[in-house]
Structure formats: C-alpha cells, structure tokens
C-alpha cells in the first residue's frame, strides 16, 4: 500500500487521541491554573467516567444512542459530584497546601480505584457506540463515530474558552487565579470558586472518558495513561494556558498516532518524554505559560 493511506489513517487516529487528551488535560490545567492544586486523582475521575458510562449505557434498553446520551449526561454529573465532595471534605480542610493536596489526591486515587474494582470488577467491558457509520475517505472508509469524537471535543473546548473569557463566571475564576487575597477582599467567594473549578475539571475528564469508551473498553486501571499524558501536555503547553493545552495535545496526539504507525508506540512515548525534558530545561513555564511574578 502507498504511503498516503497510512499517513491519513495515522493522522486521523492521532486527532482522535489529541481530542480526548485535550479535554482531559484541560481539566487538569484548569484546576492547577486557578487553585494551584496538582490533582493526582485526575486520571481516576477519567476512569470513573468510563465505568459510569458502561453502567448507565447498559441500563438502557433499545437503541445504543439512548444509553450513550444518558451516559453523556449522568457520568459527568456524578463525577463532578464526587469531585465536589472531595474538595469540600479533603482539599478545603487542608487549606489547598501544595504538598498536602498532592498526598491527599494520591490517597483519593487509590480510594476511587479500589471502589471501582470492588463494584465494577477487574474485567474490561465494551460500550457500544451510539451509531455505526463509515465515512468514505480517499483510499478507505473511516469510523463516523471517531470523527464525531473530534468534532465534539472541539465544540466543548470552544464552549470552555467562551465561559472562561466571555462570561462573569470566567472573570471570577480568572480574578481568583491572579490574586486570591484581592479577589476575596472584593467579595468573591473563593472557596465556592475552587469547588466549582475542581468539579468542572473532573467533569471534563469524565466527558472525555464517555467519548472514548466506545473505542476503548472501560477498565478500572484505565486512568493511568490519561493522567501521565495530561501532565505531559500541561507541562509542554504551560499550566493554566488553554491555548497551550490544545496545541500540546495536538502535538502529542498526532506524533503518537503517526510515529506509532510508522515506527513504534514506545518511540512515541520516548520522544514525548524527551520533549518534556527540553521544555523543563529551556522554558520551565511551558511554551505558552507565563512566568510567575
């Protein structure tokens, strides 16, 4: 087969990876950007979204699109509620201290993981895609659902950008990010902002999981790779930078897809790690991050 079909297929697969990764990393970047909290349990919120998607979708009989639509609504809300409860009961009591919150979210990671193992089990389980349409492209047909994942992720990122830059809620979040004490002095309920941001970050991860779980099976250990790749993305793009997160996710996703097809997945991971090392050495704040004053 000619070079063109392989390149097109690898690019499309890379775009699917980049779309899901951008959503997941955006939640992690948003939490750190506003709260200065490194959420090590972020991958488990992703996993919980996938597990809930399986549970909700299998509870609905009839066309798979009904169960998928219900999962897309229920899973982020439940995961957001879990995150909100975790913020209220754990992070707020620790005063959002960086070292303490890292340890606390590591503990939260294992709690969520073991609860999923106890109630969901150790088996990987598939979720049926809401539709099975193949779009005819040059050289081959491609999954219409995968193209839907790319479009849905783009729309969600545009919606997030709009909320952050064009609404009062976004203005409050940015004010809290820049100066917590001053924002509090002007009557902004910082604790409520933090709770909302932490829940929103978890919900973005859950939405990403619901979108990807018809392609990848739901499993109680599936949160590890999204967490690692999300950290790679936010380090390269710059913590708290929406533009940096999207560009870094595209860079990592496309390189992973193309290099994995033509060479090996291991080489793709090695190059991503090398890129992180170079960014940390030459531009520690990330490609689009700003130096703290």
N, C-alpha and C positions, 0 to 999 in steps of 0.2 A: 504494500500500500504506500502511496505517496506521502510526503512529509506533511502536506496541508491538512488532511483529515486528522492526523494525530495532534497537530498543533491546535486546531479548532476544538477538538474534544478536550484536550488538556486545559485550554483557556476557559472553556465553559465550566469544567469541573472546578477549576481554580476560582472562578467567580462565585460559584455556589459556596465553596469554603469561605471565601472572603466575606460574602454577605452575612453568613451566620456568625463568623468570627467578629465582624464589625459590630453587630448588635450585642454580642456577649461582652466584648471589650469595652464598648461604650458604657455599659452599666458599671463595670469596674472602674473605668476612668472617671465617671461622674461622681461616684462615691468618694474616691480619693480627692478629686478636684475640689469638692465642696466641703467634705468632712475631714479630710486628711487622715482617712482610715484605710488601711490596707486590708481588704476583705478577703482573707484566705479561703473562706467558705463559699466564695462566689461560684466556683465550679459545682458545688453541691446544690446550689439553687438551680443551676442549669440541669443537673441530673434530676432533681425533684420535679422540675417542669416536664421532663421527658416521661418520667414514671407516672405522673398525674395524667399526662396526655394519653398514655396507654390505658390507664384505669377509666378515664372519662369516655374515651372513644369506644371502648369495648362495652360500656354500659348502655350505649345507644344502639338499638336495632335499626335496620333499614340501610339507606344509602350511606357509604362511608363519609360523605361530606357533612352529614348531620353530626356525627360523633366528632369529626375534626373541628368543626365550627364551635361545638360545645367545649372541646378541649382548649381551643384557642382563647376562649373567654374565661373558663374556670381555672385552668392551670396558672396563668399569671396572677390572678386574684388570690388564689390560695398561697402561692409562693410569696407574693407581696405581703400577705398577712403574716406568714411565718417570719419574714424579714422584719416587719414592723414590730412583732412581738419580741424578736431577738434584740432589736435596737432598744426597746423600752426596758427590757429586763436585764440586759447584759451591758451593752455598749454605753448607755447613758449612765449607768451606775459606776462605770469605770472612768467617766469623765472624758471619754474619747482619747485617752492617752495612747500614743502610737504603739509602744511596746506591749502594753496590757491588751489592747484590742487585737494585736496580731495573735497573741496566745489565746485569747478568748475565741476568735474566729477559727483557729485551728481546732479547738475543742468543739465548736459548733459544727465544723466539717465532719468530725467523727460521729457526732450525735446523729446528724441527718443521714449520714451514710449507713450507720448501723440500724437506724429506724427503717430505712428503705430496704435493707437486707432482711429485716425481721418480717415486714409486712408485704413486701413485693417479691422477695426471693432472689436467688442468685442467677436465675436464668435470664438471658437476653430475649426480649419479646418484641415482635414487629408491630408497627401501627400501620394500618392500610392507608394509602394516600387518598385524599378526597376525590381525586379524578385521575384517570389513566389516559392521557392524551399524548401522542407523539407529534412533535412539530418537525416537519420536513425541512432540513437544512442542507446546504451543499454537502454531498458525499454520504450523509446518513440522517436518520431521524433521531431526535433528541427528546428527552422527557419534558413534557409541558409543565409538570409539577416543579421540576428543578428551576425552570425559567420563572415560574411563579414565585419561588423562594427568593430569587434575586430581586424581582420587582417588589415584593412585599417588604423585604429588608430595606430597599431604597426608600420606599414610602414611609416606613417607620422612622428611618434616620432623618428624613426631611421634616417629619412631624416633631421629632425631638428637637431638631435645630430651631424650628419655629417657636416651640414652647420656651426654649432657653433664651432666645434672642428677641422675641416679639410679644411676650406676654408678661403680665405683672408677676406671675409665679416665677418665671425665669429671671426677672430682675431681682426678686428677693433672693433667689438661690445664688446669683452672681454677687450680690452685695454681701451675703453671708460668707461666700468663698473668699472675697478680697479682704474683709476685715470683720471678724466675728464680733468683737467687742463693740465696734462702732455700730454695726447692724443692730445689736442688742440694745444699745443706747437709744436708737431711733424707734424702738418698739417692735422690732421684728422678732417673732417667736422662734429663736434659733433652734431650740430643741424640736419643735414641730417641723421645721425645715429639714433638719437632719433625719428625722424619722421618715419624712416623705421621700427624701433623696435615697435613703438606704432601701426603702421599699421599691422605688422606681428602678434602681439599679438591678435588684433581684428580679423584677418583673421583665425587664429587657432580656435578661439571661433566660428566663422561663419561656418567653415568646420565641427566642432563637431555638430553644430545645424543641418546642412544639413543631416549629417549621422543619427541623432537620430529622425528627424521629421517624417520619415515613421513609427516609433514606437510610438512616442508621437505626438499628434496633435499640430500644430502651434497656439500660443496664445500670445496676446500682453503682458501678465503678466508672461510669462514662464521664464523670465530672473532671477527671484529672487532666486530660489533654486540653479541653477548653480553658481551664484555669491557667495552665502553663502558656498556651498560645496567647491568651488575653494579656498576661503580664508582658510577654514579648512585644505585643502590639502597643501597649500603653508606654512601655519604655522607649520604643523607637519613635512613636508619634509624639510623645510628650503627655505627661499626666494632666488630665483636665482639658485637653485640646480635642474638640470634636473633629476638626479638620485633620489633625494628626492621626487620630484613631482610624478614620476612614481610609486615609492614604496608606498607613502602615498595614491595615488589614488587607487592602488590595495587594500591597507588595508581598506580604507573607502568603496570602491565599493563592495568588497567581504563580508565585515562584514554587510553592508547594505542588500545585497541580501540574505545572509544566515540567519541573525537574523530576517529579515522581514518575511521570510518564516516560520521559526520555532517558533518565538515569536511574535514581532510586530514591525512595522516601527518606532513607537515612541521610543521604546527601542534602536533601532539602532542609532537614532539621539542623544539620551541621552548619549550613550556610546561614540559617536564621539565627542560630546561637552566635556565630561569628559577627553577624551584623549588630546584634545587641551589644557585644563586647566593644565594637568600634564606636557605637553611639555613646556608650557609657564613658569611654576614654576621651573622645573628641567633643562630644556635646551631651553632657550628663542630663540636661533638662529635656532632651528629646529633640527631634527635628523641628517640631512646631511648638514646643514648650517655651515658657518664659522663665528667666532667672528670678528666683525669689529675692525680694528686697527686704 
